[in-house]
Amino acid sequence: MNRRPTSVRAAAAALSSAGLMLTLSACGGAASGSSAESLSEVSLVFKGALTVCTDSPYAPFVYEEKGKLIGFDVDLAKQVADKLKVDLDVIDVAFDDITSGTSLNTDVCDVAVSAMTITGERARVLDFSSPYFDAKQALITPRGSGLDQLTELAGARVGVQKDTTGETFMSDFAPATAQVTAYDDAAGLQAALDAGEIDAAMLDNTVSGEFVASNGKLKLAREFDTGEQYGMAVKKDGNIPLLRQINSVLAGLREDGTYDKIYDKYFG
């Protein structure tokens, strides 16, 4: 998901820039003027717990089960908490509060993990980890609708989630006559599609399977390679030690095979 980069085309180019920023951050270059202590000690909002902001529901990355938030992103965050030897506290906030930097930069939480695409726009207000997931955009349509290409969306009602790359993608590439409606969250978008209030939906392919699996009348019509990658985020220039720990954990999970096990658990 993404909070309106200038264009989806720019999102892929921004990744290389974000990667350079991450390298500098790992070397401590992003914390000019910080004390030696601030560069080495992980500071947490609440002692003894890693507080994680996420936007739920967005299955399989985060969703509620038996009153508890679980999912792929939550499991990865738990690995970071275990590395720090603290508890994990996951809180549900608005996606816009995450991408704008509000939640992190006002110490609502320590880290944001919410299927969030790394973009140059976000990197101005957040510090991103190394990428942990690749994503594309997906067009979901009813079976037999004949809506399989962007050009066929002319005059159609298309739903997107507000402040995401799906919304930006439609703004950049959809036919001028397409009627695009932005929903506050993925649940609202899915409900509108199920109820026939819209003719199609554009969203990350990483969650499109959940839409199709829950409604046999829908299909994945087409995927679009936008070069998106998800990253965890911490407050801007304010928690480099935590960012280092996150990057270390992500690298370790891939090396020892734990990442693959978590991936298979949610994506098969």
Long-range contacts (C-beta under 8 A, 24 or more apart in sequence): 1-55, 1-58, 1-95, 1-99, 1-114, 1-115, 1-116, 1-117, 1-161, 1-163, 1-164, 1-165, 1-166, 1-204, 2-99, 2-116, 2-117, 2-119, 2-122, 2-163, 2-164, 2-165, 2-168, 2-228, 3-95, 3-96, 3-99, 3-100, 3-119, 3-121, 3-122, 3-163, 3-164, 4-121, 4-163, 4-167, 4-168, 5-119, 5-120, 5-121, 5-122, 5-165, 5-168, 6-121, 7-168, 7-172, 8-137, 8-165, 8-168, 8-169, 8-172, 8-173, 8-226, 8-228, 9-172, 10-119, 10-120, 11-117, 11-119, 11-165, 11-168, 11-226, 11-227, 11-228, 12-226, 12-227, 12-228, 13-120, 14-118, 14-119, 14-120, 14-121, 14-123, 15-118, 15-131, 15-227, 15-229, 17-120, 17-123, 18-118, 18-119, 18-120, 18-123, 18-128, 18-231, 19-130, 21-123, 21-127, 21-128, 22-128, 22-129, 22-130, 22-247, 25-127, 25-240, 25-243, 25-244, 26-243, 26-244, 26-247, 28-240, 30-127, 30-237, 30-240, 31-237, 31-240, 34-240, 38-240, 38-241, 39-240, 39-241, 40-241, 41-241, 42-84, 42-239, 42-241, 42-242, 42-245, 43-239, 43-241, 43-242, 44-84, 44-86, 44-110, 44-242, 45-107, 45-108, 45-109, 45-110, 46-89, 48-86, 48-87, 49-81, 49-86, 49-87, 49-88, 49-89, 50-77, 50-80, 50-81, 50-84, 50-86, 50-87, 50-88, 50-89, 50-110, 50-111, 51-89, 51-91, 51-108, 51-109, 51-110, 51-111, 52-77, 52-88, 52-89, 52-90, 52-91, 52-109, 52-110, 52-111, 52-112, 52-113, 53-91, 53-93, 53-97, 53-98, 53-103, 53-104, 53-108, 53-109, 53-111, 53-112, 53-113, 53-114, 54-90, 54-91, 54-92, 54-93, 54-98, 54-112, 54-113, 54-114, 55-92, 55-93, 55-94, 55-95, 55-98, 55-114, 55-185, 56-92, 57-185, 57-186, 57-187, 58-114, 58-115, 58-185, 58-186, 58-207, 59-207, 59-210, 60-207, 60-210, 60-266, 60-267, 61-114, 61-115, 61-206, 61-207, 61-266, 62-90, 62-113, 62-114, 62-115, 71-266, 72-262, 72-263, 72-265, 72-266, 72-267, 73-113, 73-114, 73-115, 74-113, 75-262, 75-265, 75-266, 76-113, 76-132, 76-232, 76-250, 76-253, 76-262, 77-111, 77-113, 77-232, 79-249, 79-253, 79-258, 80-111, 80-232, 80-245, 80-246, 80-249, 83-245, 83-248, 83-249, 84-245, 95-161, 95-162, 95-163, 95-164, 95-185, 96-162, 96-163, 98-233, 99-126, 99-163, 100-125, 101-125, 101-126, 101-235, 101-236, 104-233, 104-234, 104-235, 104-236, 105-235, 105-236, 105-238, 107-235, 110-234, 110-239, 110-242, 111-232, 111-233, 111-234, 111-242, 111-246, 112-232, 112-233, 112-234, 113-232, 115-204, 115-206, 115-207, 115-230, 116-230, 116-231, 116-232, 116-233, 117-165, 117-228, 117-229, 117-230, 117-231, 118-228, 118-229, 118-230, 118-231, 122-233, 124-236, 125-236, 126-233, 126-234, 126-235, 126-236, 127-233, 127-234, 127-235, 127-236, 127-237, 127-238, 127-239, 127-240, 127-243, 128-231, 128-232, 128-233, 129-231, 129-232, 129-233, 129-234, 129-243, 129-246, 129-247, 129-250, 130-231, 130-247, 130-250, 130-251, 131-229, 131-230, 131-231, 132-229, 132-230, 132-231, 132-232, 132-250, 132-259, 133-206, 133-229, 133-230, 134-228, 134-229, 134-230, 135-204, 135-205, 135-206, 135-226, 135-228, 135-229, 135-230, 136-204, 136-205, 136-223, 136-224, 136-225, 136-226, 136-228, 137-165, 137-166, 137-169, 137-202, 137-203, 137-204, 137-205, 137-223, 137-224, 137-226, 137-228, 138-202, 138-203, 138-204, 138-205, 138-208, 138-220, 138-222, 138-223, 138-224, 139-200, 139-201, 139-202, 139-220, 139-221, 139-222, 139-223, 139-224, 140-193, 140-200, 140-201, 140-202, 140-203, 140-208, 140-211, 140-212, 140-218, 140-219, 140-220, 140-221, 141-199, 141-200, 141-201, 141-218, 141-219, 141-221, 142-196, 142-199, 142-217, 142-218, 142-219, 143-217, 143-218, 143-219, 145-199, 145-200, 147-199, 147-200, 147-221, 148-221, 148-222, 149-221, 149-222, 150-174, 150-175, 151-175, 153-178, 153-199, 153-200, 154-178, 155-179, 156-199, 156-200, 157-181, 157-197, 157-198, 157-199, 157-200, 158-198, 158-199, 158-200, 158-201, 158-202, 159-183, 159-189, 159-192, 159-193, 159-197, 159-198, 159-200, 159-201, 159-202, 160-189, 160-201, 160-202, 160-203, 161-185, 161-186, 161-188, 161-189, 161-203, 164-203, 164-204, 165-204, 165-226, 165-228, 166-201, 166-202, 166-203, 166-204, 167-202, 169-202, 169-224, 169-226, 170-202, 190-214, 193-218, 204-228
